[in-house]
Amino acid sequence: MPARDFHHHVVKEALIKDDWAITDDPFVIEVEDL
C-alpha cells in the first residue's frame, strides 16, 4: 500500500466540505499493466 501523498488531507477535507461522503479511505483502484 503506497503512502498517502501531500494532497490527501486537503482533498479529503474539500470533498467533505462539499458534502461528499467518504466511504473508503484509502479507495483502492486496480490498474492492469499496460
C-alpha distance matrix in Angstrom:
0.0 3.8 6.6 9.1 12.0 15.6 16.7 14.4 17.0 19.9 19.0 18.2 21.5 23.4 22.4 23.4 26.6 27.3 27.2 24.0 22.5 18.8 18.0 14.2 12.0 9.4 11.0 9.2 11.3 11.6 13.9 16.2 17.0 20.0
3.8 0.0 3.8 6.5 8.6 12.3 13.8 12.1 15.0 17.6 17.0 16.8 20.0 21.7 21.2 22.6 25.4 26.2 26.7 23.6 22.6 19.0 18.9 15.3 12.6 9.9 11.7 10.4 11.9 12.7 14.2 16.7 17.1 19.5
6.6 3.8 0.0 3.8 6.3 9.5 11.5 9.9 12.3 15.1 15.2 15.0 17.8 19.8 19.8 21.0 23.6 24.8 25.4 22.7 21.9 18.3 18.8 15.5 12.1 9.9 12.6 12.4 14.3 15.8 17.4 20.2 20.6 22.7
9.1 6.5 3.8 0.0 3.8 6.8 8.0 6.1 8.7 11.4 11.4 11.4 14.2 16.0 16.2 17.5 19.9 21.2 22.0 19.4 19.0 15.5 16.6 13.7 10.2 8.4 11.1 11.9 13.9 16.1 17.8 21.0 21.8 23.6
12.0 8.6 6.3 3.8 0.0 3.8 5.6 5.6 8.6 10.2 10.5 11.7 14.1 15.4 16.2 17.9 19.8 20.9 22.4 20.1 20.3 17.2 18.9 16.3 13.0 11.3 13.4 14.2 15.3 17.6 18.6 21.8 22.1 23.4
15.6 12.3 9.5 6.8 3.8 0.0 3.8 5.8 7.4 8.2 9.6 11.4 12.9 14.1 15.7 17.4 18.6 20.1 22.0 20.3 20.9 18.2 20.4 18.4 15.0 13.9 16.1 17.4 18.5 21.1 22.0 25.2 25.5 26.5
16.7 13.8 11.5 8.0 5.6 3.8 0.0 3.8 5.7 5.3 6.0 8.4 10.1 10.6 12.2 14.3 15.4 16.5 18.6 16.9 18.0 15.6 18.2 16.7 13.7 13.0 14.6 16.4 17.3 20.3 21.2 24.7 25.4 26.2
14.4 12.1 9.9 6.1 5.6 5.8 3.8 0.0 3.8 5.6 5.4 6.1 8.6 10.0 10.7 12.3 14.2 15.5 16.9 14.8 15.2 12.4 14.8 13.1 10.0 9.4 11.4 13.6 15.1 18.3 19.9 23.5 24.6 25.8
17.0 15.0 12.3 8.7 8.6 7.4 5.7 3.8 0.0 3.8 5.6 5.1 6.1 8.5 10.0 10.6 12.1 14.2 15.5 14.1 14.5 12.0 14.9 13.9 10.8 11.2 13.5 16.3 18.2 21.5 23.4 27.0 28.3 29.6
19.9 17.6 15.1 11.4 10.2 8.2 5.3 5.6 3.8 0.0 3.8 5.5 5.3 6.2 8.7 10.1 10.6 12.4 14.5 13.7 15.1 13.4 16.6 16.2 13.6 14.0 15.6 18.4 19.7 23.1 24.6 28.2 29.4 30.3
19.0 17.0 15.2 11.4 10.5 9.6 6.0 5.4 5.6 3.8 0.0 3.8 5.5 5.1 6.2 8.7 9.8 10.6 12.6 11.1 12.7 11.1 14.4 14.0 11.9 12.3 13.1 15.9 16.9 20.4 21.8 25.5 27.0 27.7
18.2 16.8 15.0 11.4 11.7 11.4 8.4 6.1 5.1 5.5 3.8 0.0 3.8 5.5 5.2 6.3 8.6 9.9 10.9 9.1 9.8 7.9 11.2 11.1 9.2 10.3 11.4 14.8 16.5 20.1 22.1 25.9 27.7 28.9
21.5 20.0 17.8 14.2 14.1 12.9 10.1 8.6 6.1 5.3 5.5 3.8 0.0 3.8 5.4 5.1 6.1 8.6 9.9 9.5 10.7 9.8 13.4 14.0 12.2 13.7 15.1 18.5 20.3 23.9 25.9 29.7 31.4 32.5
23.4 21.7 19.8 16.0 15.4 14.1 10.6 10.0 8.5 6.2 5.1 5.5 3.8 0.0 3.8 5.5 5.0 6.2 8.8 8.8 11.2 11.1 14.8 15.7 14.4 15.6 16.1 19.5 20.5 24.2 25.8 29.5 31.3 31.9
22.4 21.2 19.8 16.2 16.2 15.7 12.2 10.7 10.0 8.7 6.2 5.2 5.4 3.8 0.0 3.8 5.4 5.0 6.5 5.3 7.8 8.0 11.7 13.0 12.4 13.8 13.7 17.2 18.2 22.0 23.8 27.5 29.7 30.4
23.4 22.6 21.0 17.5 17.9 17.4 14.3 12.3 10.6 10.1 8.7 6.3 5.1 5.5 3.8 0.0 3.8 5.3 5.1 5.0 6.5 7.2 10.9 12.8 12.5 14.5 14.9 18.7 20.3 24.1 26.2 30.0 32.3 33.3
26.6 25.4 23.6 19.9 19.8 18.6 15.4 14.2 12.1 10.6 9.8 8.6 6.1 5.0 5.4 3.8 0.0 3.8 5.4 7.3 9.7 11.0 14.7 16.6 16.1 18.0 18.4 22.1 23.4 27.2 29.1 32.9 35.0 35.8
27.3 26.2 24.8 21.2 20.9 20.1 16.5 15.5 14.2 12.4 10.6 9.9 8.6 6.2 5.0 5.3 3.8 0.0 3.8 5.7 9.2 11.1 14.6 16.8 16.9 18.5 18.2 21.7 22.5 26.3 27.9 31.6 33.9 34.4
27.2 26.7 25.4 22.0 22.4 22.0 18.6 16.9 15.5 14.5 12.6 10.9 9.9 8.8 6.5 5.1 5.4 3.8 0.0 3.8 6.5 9.4 12.4 15.2 15.9 18.0 17.6 21.2 22.4 26.1 28.1 31.8 34.4 35.2
24.0 23.6 22.7 19.4 20.1 20.3 16.9 14.8 14.1 13.7 11.1 9.1 9.5 8.8 5.3 5.0 7.3 5.7 3.8 0.0 3.8 6.3 9.3 11.9 12.8 14.8 14.0 17.5 18.6 22.3 24.5 28.1 30.8 31.7
22.5 22.6 21.9 19.0 20.3 20.9 18.0 15.2 14.5 15.1 12.7 9.8 10.7 11.2 7.8 6.5 9.7 9.2 6.5 3.8 0.0 3.8 6.0 9.2 10.8 13.1 12.5 16.1 17.8 21.4 24.0 27.6 30.4 31.8
18.8 19.0 18.3 15.5 17.2 18.2 15.6 12.4 12.0 13.4 11.1 7.9 9.8 11.1 8.0 7.2 11.0 11.1 9.4 6.3 3.8 0.0 3.8 5.9 7.0 9.4 9.2 13.0 15.1 18.7 21.5 25.1 27.8 29.4
18.0 18.9 18.8 16.6 18.9 20.4 18.2 14.8 14.9 16.6 14.4 11.2 13.4 14.8 11.7 10.9 14.7 14.6 12.4 9.3 6.0 3.8 0.0 3.8 6.7 9.0 8.4 11.7 14.2 17.4 20.6 24.0 26.9 28.8
14.2 15.3 15.5 13.7 16.3 18.4 16.7 13.1 13.9 16.2 14.0 11.1 14.0 15.7 13.0 12.8 16.6 16.8 15.2 11.9 9.2 5.9 3.8 0.0 3.8 5.6 5.2 8.3 11.3 14.4 17.7 21.1 23.9 26.1
12.0 12.6 12.1 10.2 13.0 15.0 13.7 10.0 10.8 13.6 11.9 9.2 12.2 14.4 12.4 12.5 16.1 16.9 15.9 12.8 10.8 7.0 6.7 3.8 0.0 3.0 5.2 8.3 11.6 14.7 17.9 21.4 23.7 25.8
9.4 9.9 9.9 8.4 11.3 13.9 13.0 9.4 11.2 14.0 12.3 10.3 13.7 15.6 13.8 14.5 18.0 18.5 18.0 14.8 13.1 9.4 9.0 5.6 3.0 0.0 3.8 6.1 9.4 12.4 15.4 18.9 21.0 23.2
11.0 11.7 12.6 11.1 13.4 16.1 14.6 11.4 13.5 15.6 13.1 11.4 15.1 16.1 13.7 14.9 18.4 18.2 17.6 14.0 12.5 9.2 8.4 5.2 5.2 3.8 0.0 3.8 6.5 9.9 13.0 16.5 19.1 21.1
9.2 10.4 12.4 11.9 14.2 17.4 16.4 13.6 16.3 18.4 15.9 14.8 18.5 19.5 17.2 18.7 22.1 21.7 21.2 17.5 16.1 13.0 11.7 8.3 8.3 6.1 3.8 0.0 3.8 6.4 9.7 13.1 15.7 18.0
11.3 11.9 14.3 13.9 15.3 18.5 17.3 15.1 18.2 19.7 16.9 16.5 20.3 20.5 18.2 20.3 23.4 22.5 22.4 18.6 17.8 15.1 14.2 11.3 11.6 9.4 6.5 3.8 0.0 3.8 6.5 10.0 12.8 14.8
11.6 12.7 15.8 16.1 17.6 21.1 20.3 18.3 21.5 23.1 20.4 20.1 23.9 24.2 22.0 24.1 27.2 26.3 26.1 22.3 21.4 18.7 17.4 14.4 14.7 12.4 9.9 6.4 3.8 0.0 3.8 6.7 9.7 12.2
13.9 14.2 17.4 17.8 18.6 22.0 21.2 19.9 23.4 24.6 21.8 22.1 25.9 25.8 23.8 26.2 29.1 27.9 28.1 24.5 24.0 21.5 20.6 17.7 17.9 15.4 13.0 9.7 6.5 3.8 0.0 3.8 6.5 8.5
16.2 16.7 20.2 21.0 21.8 25.2 24.7 23.5 27.0 28.2 25.5 25.9 29.7 29.5 27.5 30.0 32.9 31.6 31.8 28.1 27.6 25.1 24.0 21.1 21.4 18.9 16.5 13.1 10.0 6.7 3.8 0.0 3.8 6.3
17.0 17.1 20.6 21.8 22.1 25.5 25.4 24.6 28.3 29.4 27.0 27.7 31.4 31.3 29.7 32.3 35.0 33.9 34.4 30.8 30.4 27.8 26.9 23.9 23.7 21.0 19.1 15.7 12.8 9.7 6.5 3.8 0.0 3.8
20.0 19.5 22.7 23.6 23.4 26.5 26.2 25.8 29.6 30.3 27.7 28.9 32.5 31.9 30.4 33.3 35.8 34.4 35.2 31.7 31.8 29.4 28.8 26.1 25.8 23.2 21.1 18.0 14.8 12.2 8.5 6.3 3.8 0.0
